[in-house]
């Protein structure tokens, strides 16, 4: 049977109409909770569903690679939003807004000082999506964060608090707590923060932004632990300028910071930025940093980058056990770049190529900067107070180092001559003084640091004169001035006995640890660590005939906390007599000058008092034994036949016992 022509045409029209309807439906803008999307009347986001609707709208498709269906639209967060309930039924957590590179968010999102809490994502999804054909299966998002991909977008005045109990924000490649990747010369992130943990299986992982390409990040911070493969940073994983699409675009990070710990398995691990090929100004990091290669307290890998007025206080550790590692208190690998007016104060350690400021200076400059580290340690050669290695005509000028810095290669201590390569040694008290930074002669071209010793918004830096290293003027309303991060103190051996007496115990010195800490000692009448400690080896004015427990530990200093107390040495002081006791029994002799008990000495002879008797043991052969009362009257004198043990009967009282030229005391009660 033939199908009528009009039926075939109607069917074709219906199919076309359906496709058109689906296409149109994909671009319908949700109603949200009000607004029209203009700068004067932005779309209003009031609920978790509104926020999810924004994501569905952005992720539904795109117009071109440089213009999204959210381009130029304005969005305003009306209140705090908790995603906990909304995400309770989601197997993979939050679906990012702007789910991949060619479907980005391109609008203007103003958090208006509000926060989004309860965020978590597994970085995966299951099912068919509009831009992918084929069977339903589990896949990984291309970019992960509250926003996945942003192109020329603006995000401001927004806080994000991550649900760590659900695993935090997790993904594979390009992961950030706020944005996975932001691209475009007009992209900006300002006055935003992220609290919580961020992790990725691969590269470009950051606490705030995974990858910043030609965008501007200002007045923002992140506080959680960040971990990943390579290009891992406490704030930004990768900060890049000058790619093939934009000529002379400059990515910048200003007035921002990160405080969480950072760890990575690959190249470029930094407390603030993993890999920097752009500009970082007036920013800092305080978290500990650990990684395999190119690891820095602020930036792991700095290539064709500018770092100015920045600092890092976290300890830095390189974890590989062979090859070049390039570990620095501020920057790990520094190539074709500049560092100016910066400092690092964390302790730095690694297998090789370890520097107080920089692991390797490859054709770069380091100027007017300070290595305030307490210790720099390398397993093999290539170590430095400023930079471990200088290659390709790298230059260093007017830099300074903590003169008390402990610089160790293996078990050997390295020493340095003050010069441009090693920096000029200054005491830590100098490095904490306003005069040091404000004296023109100390600095290249006589340009002092932009600093004041009190609050002064016209200056960049502030210092608590004599008590702190510099910090930013803007920090006064953010957090207290940063304190140096101290490492745990070294463990030391238990003390051993040198001698003891009635009212004193003297111990032998315990070997000091290699990190420069001294050893201190404490005494207690119970086998618990005491509350007071001393560096001296003698404990005097203690009770006689009493058991004491003596401990040793490494003493706290500017770089290390006090160590854990050692196991104890148990010692019982010698017995003493009651000074009111009377004189004694028979024996001849008189006219002897009274003996001062305080002049007695200690020997290896054992003396103990029993009822009405003095018992001596371990006497030397052919030694004369004499006993005197406190009036100096000799009451016993003999050469004992049995030197192993001698018992002398006496009355109650205190006596002086002389064995040869040695003097002891005994108390008979």
PLY file of the C-alpha trace (Angstrom):
ply
format ascii 1.0
element vertex 669
property float x
property float y
property float z
element edge 668
property int vertex1
property int vertex2
end_header
0.00 0.00 0.00
1.37 3.40 -0.96
1.69 6.12 1.66
-0.05 9.35 0.65
2.39 12.13 -0.19
0.94 14.48 2.36
1.51 11.88 5.08
5.19 11.54 4.14
5.57 15.32 4.10
3.75 15.65 7.42
6.01 13.05 8.99
9.14 14.81 7.69
7.84 18.16 8.98
7.07 16.64 12.35
10.61 15.27 12.66
12.11 18.64 11.71
9.82 20.41 14.13
10.72 18.00 16.90
14.44 18.59 16.31
13.87 22.33 16.26
11.82 22.12 19.44
14.53 20.11 21.16
17.13 22.61 20.00
15.07 25.54 21.22
14.30 23.77 24.49
18.03 23.36 25.09
18.44 27.12 25.22
15.42 28.09 27.30
16.62 30.18 30.23
15.28 29.01 33.59
13.14 31.42 35.55
15.37 31.12 38.64
13.80 33.19 41.45
13.53 36.41 39.51
15.48 38.85 37.36
16.04 39.29 33.65
19.81 38.71 33.39
20.92 42.32 32.92
23.46 44.20 35.00
20.66 46.22 36.62
18.33 43.23 37.01
20.42 40.06 37.28
18.95 36.57 37.42
18.47 35.74 41.10
19.77 32.47 42.56
17.94 31.58 45.78
18.00 27.77 46.14
20.13 24.74 45.40
17.74 23.95 42.55
18.28 27.43 41.08
22.01 26.80 41.11
21.54 23.38 39.51
19.24 24.96 36.90
22.05 27.37 36.03
24.32 24.39 35.50
21.76 22.56 33.36
21.24 25.69 31.28
24.97 26.22 30.67
25.65 22.53 30.08
22.81 22.14 27.56
24.91 23.35 24.63
26.91 26.16 23.12
26.81 28.71 20.28
30.51 28.68 19.41
33.87 28.03 21.01
34.04 31.64 22.19
30.40 32.46 22.95
28.22 30.45 25.29
24.52 30.62 26.00
25.41 32.34 29.29
27.72 34.98 27.77
26.98 38.46 29.05
24.24 37.33 31.44
24.30 38.49 35.05
23.56 36.28 38.06
23.20 37.29 41.71
23.28 34.95 44.72
20.56 36.13 47.10
21.49 34.11 50.20
23.69 31.27 51.49
22.90 27.90 49.89
23.55 24.52 51.50
23.88 21.76 48.89
23.86 18.90 51.42
20.22 17.90 50.97
20.21 18.45 47.21
23.30 16.24 46.75
22.13 13.48 49.11
20.55 11.58 46.21
23.40 12.20 43.75
25.78 9.28 43.32
28.56 11.45 41.97
27.87 14.69 43.77
27.70 18.08 42.09
27.65 18.46 38.30
29.91 21.42 37.50
28.51 24.54 35.85
30.28 24.55 32.48
31.05 20.92 32.18
33.81 20.93 29.56
36.16 23.15 27.62
33.79 23.98 24.74
30.74 24.35 26.96
31.92 26.97 29.48
30.15 29.39 31.74
30.56 32.87 30.25
28.42 35.03 32.51
28.92 37.35 35.46
28.23 35.69 38.83
28.14 37.86 41.96
27.96 35.97 45.26
27.21 39.23 47.07
29.14 38.05 50.14
27.19 34.78 50.46
28.54 31.23 50.51
27.70 27.84 49.06
28.26 24.99 51.50
28.13 21.20 51.34
29.82 20.98 47.93
31.35 17.67 46.89
31.93 15.87 43.65
33.39 12.55 42.65
34.37 14.05 39.31
32.32 11.47 37.40
28.88 11.00 35.92
26.87 8.12 34.53
24.46 8.32 31.61
23.93 9.99 28.27
24.48 13.72 27.96
23.47 16.04 25.07
26.94 16.42 23.60
27.99 12.77 23.81
26.33 9.97 21.85
26.62 6.31 22.63
25.59 3.98 25.42
25.22 5.02 29.01
28.48 4.55 30.93
30.54 6.05 33.69
32.75 8.90 32.52
34.92 11.59 34.09
34.14 15.27 33.83
36.68 17.21 31.82
36.88 20.03 34.36
35.72 19.92 37.96
34.69 22.51 40.55
31.56 24.43 41.51
32.14 25.82 38.02
33.89 23.45 35.66
34.94 25.62 32.72
34.73 29.43 32.51
35.43 31.56 29.44
35.72 35.31 29.92
33.55 34.87 32.99
33.48 36.92 36.16
32.98 35.36 39.60
33.10 37.62 42.63
32.25 37.91 46.33
31.59 34.19 46.74
32.57 31.63 49.36
32.61 27.87 48.79
32.79 25.44 51.69
33.46 21.85 50.73
32.03 18.74 52.38
35.21 16.86 53.28
33.20 14.06 54.88
32.01 13.13 51.36
35.53 13.17 49.99
35.76 16.84 49.06
36.03 18.01 45.48
37.65 15.26 43.42
38.37 14.82 39.75
40.88 13.65 37.22
42.36 16.57 35.28
41.90 20.32 35.89
40.21 20.46 39.29
39.57 23.48 41.53
37.33 24.11 44.52
35.71 27.11 42.81
36.60 26.67 39.12
38.25 23.86 37.21
39.58 26.18 34.49
39.13 29.85 33.72
40.17 31.13 30.29
40.05 34.39 28.37
41.57 37.82 28.76
38.41 39.12 30.44
38.14 36.31 32.97
38.22 37.51 36.57
37.87 35.95 40.00
37.83 38.40 42.90
37.01 38.32 46.61
36.34 34.58 46.61
37.39 31.78 48.91
37.33 28.01 49.19
37.50 26.04 52.44
37.96 22.31 52.12
39.99 19.62 50.37
40.58 19.32 46.64
42.21 16.37 44.90
42.90 15.15 41.38
44.35 12.08 39.78
46.34 13.99 37.17
47.54 17.57 36.59
46.39 21.15 37.18
44.86 20.82 40.62
44.30 23.91 42.78
42.47 24.81 45.98
40.63 27.68 44.24
41.28 27.19 40.50
42.80 24.27 38.68
44.00 26.22 35.64
44.06 30.00 35.13
44.67 30.86 31.48
45.09 34.60 30.89
42.66 35.44 33.68
42.96 37.65 36.75
42.63 36.34 40.31
42.63 38.92 43.09
41.88 39.11 46.82
41.03 35.41 47.06
42.19 32.49 49.18
41.95 28.73 49.80
42.51 26.87 53.06
42.13 23.12 52.42
44.57 20.32 51.63
45.29 19.99 47.91
46.74 16.86 46.31
47.26 15.54 42.81
49.73 14.52 40.16
51.60 17.49 38.69
50.98 21.25 38.61
49.42 21.18 42.08
49.02 24.41 44.06
47.33 25.50 47.26
45.48 28.24 45.35
46.01 27.56 41.62
47.39 24.51 39.85
48.62 26.26 36.69
48.84 30.03 36.12
49.60 30.67 32.43
50.01 33.63 30.07
50.73 33.97 26.32
49.13 30.96 24.70
48.52 30.55 20.98
45.06 32.10 21.02
45.82 35.37 22.79
48.79 37.58 22.02
50.44 39.16 25.04
47.76 38.10 27.47
48.93 38.20 31.07
47.50 35.96 33.77
47.86 37.51 37.21
47.39 36.56 40.85
47.39 39.46 43.30
46.63 39.92 47.00
45.78 36.24 47.44
46.94 33.40 49.64
46.69 29.70 50.54
47.14 28.11 53.96
46.53 24.40 53.36
49.11 21.66 52.91
49.94 20.63 49.35
51.24 17.32 48.00
51.83 15.94 44.53
53.31 12.97 42.71
54.54 14.78 39.59
56.27 17.97 38.48
55.56 21.42 39.83
54.18 21.37 43.39
53.78 24.70 45.19
52.18 26.13 48.30
50.36 28.79 46.22
50.82 27.81 42.55
52.04 24.55 41.06
53.36 25.92 37.76
53.58 29.65 37.05
54.15 31.18 33.62
52.60 34.50 34.53
52.62 37.11 37.30
52.19 36.72 41.05
52.17 39.85 43.22
51.54 40.54 46.92
50.60 36.96 47.74
51.69 34.27 50.18
51.36 30.67 51.33
51.80 29.08 54.76
51.12 25.36 54.29
53.64 22.53 54.20
54.54 21.34 50.71
55.77 17.92 49.63
56.38 16.45 46.20
58.71 14.53 43.95
60.33 17.19 41.77
60.31 20.97 41.30
58.78 21.71 44.69
58.56 25.16 46.28
56.97 26.80 49.29
55.22 29.32 47.00
55.66 28.01 43.43
56.91 24.64 42.24
57.88 25.56 38.66
58.35 29.22 37.68
59.03 29.65 33.94
59.01 33.08 32.26
57.15 34.24 35.36
57.32 37.25 37.63
57.07 36.91 41.41
57.15 40.14 43.40
56.39 40.98 47.04
55.52 37.43 48.07
56.46 35.03 50.84
56.17 31.41 51.97
56.47 30.10 55.54
55.65 26.39 55.15
58.20 23.61 55.38
59.12 22.09 52.01
60.15 18.50 51.40
61.28 16.72 48.24
60.46 13.04 48.40
62.50 11.40 45.61
65.65 9.48 46.52
67.68 9.88 43.32
68.31 12.36 40.52
67.72 16.11 40.43
64.81 17.25 42.55
65.05 21.09 42.69
63.51 21.96 46.04
63.26 25.56 47.30
61.75 27.41 50.23
60.09 29.79 47.76
60.46 28.27 44.26
61.67 24.86 43.12
62.59 25.39 39.44
63.20 29.04 38.50
63.89 29.52 34.77
63.80 32.66 32.63
61.97 34.44 35.44
62.38 37.04 38.19
61.93 37.11 41.97
61.98 40.46 43.77
61.30 41.49 47.37
60.29 38.05 48.58
61.22 35.75 51.44
60.89 32.16 52.64
61.16 30.97 56.23
60.19 27.28 56.19
62.71 24.49 56.61
63.67 22.86 53.31
64.83 19.29 52.70
65.32 16.96 49.75
67.59 14.51 48.01
69.54 17.11 46.06
69.47 20.63 44.62
67.97 22.17 47.76
68.00 25.93 48.37
66.69 28.29 51.02
64.88 30.29 48.33
65.29 28.38 45.06
66.29 24.87 44.03
67.78 25.97 40.69
68.23 29.43 39.19
68.35 28.82 35.44
68.99 32.08 33.59
66.80 33.99 36.05
67.16 36.80 38.57
66.71 36.86 42.35
66.93 40.32 43.86
66.30 41.99 47.22
65.04 38.79 48.81
65.56 36.95 52.09
66.13 33.31 53.04
65.02 33.29 56.68
64.97 29.49 56.89
66.26 27.79 60.01
67.50 24.72 58.17
68.22 23.55 54.63
69.12 19.87 54.24
70.20 17.84 51.21
71.08 14.16 51.02
73.75 14.77 48.35
75.66 17.77 47.00
74.11 20.92 45.47
72.79 22.99 48.31
72.63 26.71 48.95
71.32 29.39 51.27
69.77 31.26 48.31
69.88 28.83 45.36
71.35 25.34 45.19
72.35 25.69 41.52
72.90 28.66 39.21
73.02 27.94 35.48
72.74 29.81 32.18
74.03 33.06 33.68
71.42 33.33 36.38
72.03 36.36 38.61
71.49 37.05 42.31
72.01 40.37 44.04
71.31 42.02 47.38
69.87 38.90 48.94
70.21 37.90 52.58
70.18 34.70 54.60
69.62 33.80 58.23
73.19 33.61 59.59
72.10 30.88 62.02
70.68 28.74 59.21
71.73 25.11 59.58
72.82 23.94 56.11
73.58 20.23 55.97
74.66 17.83 53.22
74.16 14.36 54.58
75.87 14.34 57.97
78.18 17.25 57.08
77.55 20.91 57.77
78.10 23.32 54.88
79.55 26.79 55.39
79.20 29.82 53.12
81.02 33.04 52.43
78.87 36.14 52.18
78.52 37.15 48.52
75.91 37.54 45.77
75.72 33.80 45.23
75.28 32.80 48.87
73.61 35.95 50.14
74.78 38.01 53.09
74.28 36.47 56.51
72.10 38.40 58.94
70.84 37.45 62.37
67.19 36.55 62.67
66.72 39.60 64.88
68.01 41.76 62.01
65.63 40.07 59.59
62.77 40.94 61.94
63.67 44.60 62.23
62.04 47.50 60.43
65.39 49.25 60.00
66.78 46.36 57.96
64.08 46.59 55.28
63.95 50.39 55.40
67.68 51.03 54.93
68.36 51.93 51.28
71.98 50.76 51.34
70.85 47.16 51.94
69.00 46.92 48.64
69.64 46.96 44.92
69.50 50.49 43.45
68.90 51.71 47.01
65.23 50.73 46.68
63.91 49.74 50.10
60.99 47.44 50.66
57.63 49.24 50.58
57.16 48.76 54.31
56.11 50.42 57.56
56.24 49.29 61.18
52.59 50.19 61.72
49.32 50.05 59.79
49.71 52.19 56.67
47.45 51.45 53.66
49.85 53.37 51.42
52.47 50.65 51.96
52.54 47.02 50.82
54.32 45.49 53.80
54.06 45.82 57.57
56.37 44.46 60.26
56.07 44.06 64.02
59.48 45.50 64.73
61.70 42.95 66.43
59.10 40.20 66.70
57.99 39.11 63.23
59.05 38.81 59.65
57.18 41.10 57.22
53.53 40.53 56.39
51.05 42.41 54.23
49.20 45.53 55.30
46.03 43.86 54.03
46.51 41.00 56.50
45.78 43.10 59.57
42.03 42.57 59.08
42.36 39.01 57.80
44.48 37.11 60.32
47.25 37.73 62.85
50.76 38.27 61.56
52.11 34.94 60.38
54.30 33.00 62.74
57.11 30.82 61.53
56.17 27.18 61.24
58.34 25.08 63.52
59.31 21.47 62.95
59.05 18.81 65.60
62.12 18.66 67.80
64.64 15.88 67.39
64.55 12.78 69.60
67.57 12.30 71.89
68.89 9.42 74.00
68.23 8.99 77.70
70.82 10.51 80.07
73.36 8.38 81.93
74.73 8.81 85.46
78.06 10.51 86.10
77.85 10.66 89.92
75.49 11.09 92.82
75.62 12.31 96.40
73.26 12.92 99.27
71.71 16.06 97.87
72.87 16.07 94.24
72.97 14.05 91.03
75.26 14.73 88.08
74.64 13.21 84.64
76.71 12.85 81.50
75.95 15.09 78.49
73.66 13.58 75.86
74.77 13.92 72.23
73.06 16.91 70.62
70.99 16.34 67.44
72.38 17.30 64.03
69.69 19.97 63.41
71.37 22.45 65.73
69.12 22.03 68.78
70.79 21.85 72.19
69.84 19.27 74.81
68.11 20.15 78.07
67.39 18.01 81.12
64.65 17.70 83.70
64.19 15.83 87.00
61.10 14.52 88.75
60.20 12.27 91.65
57.74 10.36 89.44
58.38 8.73 86.09
56.67 11.52 84.18
58.20 14.40 82.26
58.86 17.46 84.47
57.55 20.96 83.86
60.92 22.69 84.24
64.12 22.03 82.29
67.77 23.09 82.42
70.81 22.77 80.19
73.17 22.12 83.10
74.21 18.57 84.02
74.04 18.86 87.84
70.88 18.73 89.95
71.55 20.10 93.45
69.51 20.85 96.53
67.47 17.67 96.14
66.40 15.26 98.86
68.60 12.50 100.20
67.69 8.85 100.01
65.09 9.62 97.34
64.47 8.07 93.92
64.53 10.53 91.04
63.78 10.21 87.32
65.87 12.29 84.94
64.88 13.01 81.32
66.54 14.60 78.29
65.00 16.35 75.30
65.99 18.69 72.47
65.38 22.32 73.44
62.93 24.54 71.55
64.48 27.18 69.30
63.33 29.46 66.47
63.01 26.58 64.02
62.06 23.60 66.15
59.67 22.78 68.94
60.99 21.01 72.00
61.51 17.32 71.35
59.63 14.49 73.01
61.24 13.67 76.39
63.52 10.63 76.39
63.04 7.56 78.51
64.10 8.27 82.08
67.25 7.54 84.06
66.31 6.30 87.54
68.68 7.36 90.33
68.39 7.18 94.14
70.34 9.78 96.09
72.60 8.69 98.91
71.28 8.51 102.43
72.05 11.34 104.85
72.09 11.62 108.65
70.00 13.86 110.89
72.33 16.71 111.89
70.85 16.68 115.41
72.14 13.15 116.02
74.63 12.51 118.82
78.20 11.27 119.00
79.32 7.78 119.10
80.93 4.95 120.85
84.37 3.88 121.76
87.69 4.20 120.07
90.65 6.29 120.81
92.04 9.42 119.38
91.32 13.03 120.20
92.23 16.53 119.28
91.18 15.98 115.65
89.88 18.99 113.73
86.11 18.61 113.13
85.30 17.43 109.60
82.87 19.45 107.45
80.37 17.01 105.92
80.01 19.24 102.87
83.60 18.42 101.91
82.91 14.73 101.46
83.53 13.09 98.10
81.91 10.27 96.21
83.62 6.99 95.35
82.68 3.63 93.97
82.56 2.27 97.51
79.08 1.36 98.69
78.09 2.65 102.12
74.76 1.99 103.77
73.37 2.41 107.22
71.47 -0.27 109.11
70.29 -0.46 112.71
73.22 0.74 114.86
75.78 -0.15 112.18
77.63 1.21 109.17
78.09 -1.35 106.40
80.83 -0.86 103.81
81.15 -2.95 100.64
83.64 -3.17 97.76
86.52 -1.81 99.81
89.92 -1.67 98.15
92.60 -4.06 99.41
94.88 -2.87 102.22
92.83 0.28 102.74
92.68 1.85 106.14
89.12 2.52 107.37
88.44 5.28 109.89
85.18 6.55 111.38
84.78 9.97 113.01
81.88 11.66 114.67
81.00 15.23 113.72
83.15 16.63 116.50
86.15 15.11 114.74
86.71 12.35 117.26
87.89 9.10 115.73
85.78 6.21 116.96
87.09 3.45 114.70
90.36 2.70 112.89
91.44 -0.58 111.29
92.65 -2.41 108.18
89.77 -4.81 107.54
90.59 -8.44 106.92
87.63 -8.86 104.57
87.56 -5.96 102.04
84.32 -7.17 100.47
82.16 -6.17 103.42
82.76 -4.46 106.75
80.18 -3.85 109.48
80.96 -1.23 112.15
78.59 -0.98 115.09
77.86 2.59 116.24
75.21 4.56 118.06
72.54 6.71 116.43
74.02 9.80 114.79
75.96 11.11 111.75
79.47 9.88 111.03
82.31 10.55 108.65
83.84 7.43 107.12
87.32 7.62 105.58
88.62 4.87 103.34
92.17 5.68 102.36
91.94 9.23 100.98
88.23 9.02 100.20
85.54 10.37 102.47
81.89 9.29 102.80
79.03 10.08 105.12
76.66 7.75 106.97
73.54 8.39 109.00
72.42 5.97 111.70
68.85 6.57 112.84
0 1
1 2
2 3
3 4
4 5
5 6
6 7
7 8
8 9
9 10
10 11
11 12
12 13
13 14
14 15
15 16
16 17
17 18
18 19
19 20
20 21
21 22
22 23
23 24
24 25
25 26
26 27
27 28
28 29
29 30
30 31
31 32
32 33
33 34
34 35
35 36
36 37
37 38
38 39
39 40
40 41
41 42
42 43
43 44
44 45
45 46
46 47
47 48
48 49
49 50
50 51
51 52
52 53
53 54
54 55
55 56
56 57
57 58
58 59
59 60
60 61
61 62
62 63
63 64
64 65
65 66
66 67
67 68
68 69
69 70
70 71
71 72
72 73
73 74
74 75
75 76
76 77
77 78
78 79
79 80
80 81
81 82
82 83
83 84
84 85
85 86
86 87
87 88
88 89
89 90
90 91
91 92
92 93
93 94
94 95
95 96
96 97
97 98
98 99
99 100
100 101
101 102
102 103
103 104
104 105
105 106
106 107
107 108
108 109
109 110
110 111
111 112
112 113
113 114
114 115
115 116
116 117
117 118
118 119
119 120
120 121
121 122
122 123
123 124
124 125
125 126
126 127
127 128
128 129
129 130
130 131
131 132
132 133
133 134
134 135
135 136
136 137
137 138
138 139
139 140
140 141
141 142
142 143
143 144
144 145
145 146
146 147
147 148
148 149
149 150
150 151
151 152
152 153
153 154
154 155
155 156
156 157
157 158
158 159
159 160
160 161
161 162
162 163
163 164
164 165
165 166
166 167
167 168
168 169
169 170
170 171
171 172
172 173
173 174
174 175
175 176
176 177
177 178
178 179
179 180
180 181
181 182
182 183
183 184
184 185
185 186
186 187
187 188
188 189
189 190
190 191
191 192
192 193
193 194
194 195
195 196
196 197
197 198
198 199
199 200
200 201
201 202
202 203
203 204
204 205
205 206
206 207
207 208
208 209
209 210
210 211
211 212
212 213
213 214
214 215
215 216
216 217
217 218
218 219
219 220
220 221
221 222
222 223
223 224
224 225
225 226
226 227
227 228
228 229
229 230
230 231
231 232
232 233
233 234
234 235
235 236
236 237
237 238
238 239
239 240
240 241
241 242
242 243
243 244
244 245
245 246
246 247
247 248
248 249
249 250
250 251
251 252
252 253
253 254
254 255
255 256
256 257
257 258
258 259
259 260
260 261
261 262
262 263
263 264
264 265
265 266
266 267
267 268
268 269
269 270
270 271
271 272
272 273
273 274
274 275
275 276
276 277
277 278
278 279
279 280
280 281
281 282
282 283
283 284
284 285
285 286
286 287
287 288
288 289
289 290
290 291
291 292
292 293
293 294
294 295
295 296
296 297
297 298
298 299
299 300
300 301
301 302
302 303
303 304
304 305
305 306
306 307
307 308
308 309
309 310
310 311
311 312
312 313
313 314
314 315
315 316
316 317
317 318
318 319
319 320
320 321
321 322
322 323
323 324
324 325
325 326
326 327
327 328
328 329
329 330
330 331
331 332
332 333
333 334
334 335
335 336
336 337
337 338
338 339
339 340
340 341
341 342
342 343
343 344
344 345
345 346
346 347
347 348
348 349
349 350
350 351
351 352
352 353
353 354
354 355
355 356
356 357
357 358
358 359
359 360
360 361
361 362
362 363
363 364
364 365
365 366
366 367
367 368
368 369
369 370
370 371
371 372
372 373
373 374
374 375
375 376
376 377
377 378
378 379
379 380
380 381
381 382
382 383
383 384
384 385
385 386
386 387
387 388
388 389
389 390
390 391
391 392
392 393
393 394
394 395
395 396
396 397
397 398
398 399
399 400
400 401
401 402
402 403
403 404
404 405
405 406
406 407
407 408
408 409
409 410
410 411
411 412
412 413
413 414
414 415
415 416
416 417
417 418
418 419
419 420
420 421
421 422
422 423
423 424
424 425
425 426
426 427
427 428
428 429
429 430
430 431
431 432
432 433
433 434
434 435
435 436
436 437
437 438
438 439
439 440
440 441
441 442
442 443
443 444
444 445
445 446
446 447
447 448
448 449
449 450
450 451
451 452
452 453
453 454
454 455
455 456
456 457
457 458
458 459
459 460
460 461
461 462
462 463
463 464
464 465
465 466
466 467
467 468
468 469
469 470
470 471
471 472
472 473
473 474
474 475
475 476
476 477
477 478
478 479
479 480
480 481
481 482
482 483
483 484
484 485
485 486
486 487
487 488
488 489
489 490
490 491
491 492
492 493
493 494
494 495
495 496
496 497
497 498
498 499
499 500
500 501
501 502
502 503
503 504
504 505
505 506
506 507
507 508
508 509
509 510
510 511
511 512
512 513
513 514
514 515
515 516
516 517
517 518
518 519
519 520
520 521
521 522
522 523
523 524
524 525
525 526
526 527
527 528
528 529
529 530
530 531
531 532
532 533
533 534
534 535
535 536
536 537
537 538
538 539
539 540
540 541
541 542
542 543
543 544
544 545
545 546
546 547
547 548
548 549
549 550
550 551
551 552
552 553
553 554
554 555
555 556
556 557
557 558
558 559
559 560
560 561
561 562
562 563
563 564
564 565
565 566
566 567
567 568
568 569
569 570
570 571
571 572
572 573
573 574
574 575
575 576
576 577
577 578
578 579
579 580
580 581
581 582
582 583
583 584
584 585
585 586
586 587
587 588
588 589
589 590
590 591
591 592
592 593
593 594
594 595
595 596
596 597
597 598
598 599
599 600
600 601
601 602
602 603
603 604
604 605
605 606
606 607
607 608
608 609
609 610
610 611
611 612
612 613
613 614
614 615
615 616
616 617
617 618
618 619
619 620
620 621
621 622
622 623
623 624
624 625
625 626
626 627
627 628
628 629
629 630
630 631
631 632
632 633
633 634
634 635
635 636
636 637
637 638
638 639
639 640
640 641
641 642
642 643
643 644
644 645
645 646
646 647
647 648
648 649
649 650
650 651
651 652
652 653
653 654
654 655
655 656
656 657
657 658
658 659
659 660
660 661
661 662
662 663
663 664
664 665
665 666
666 667
667 668
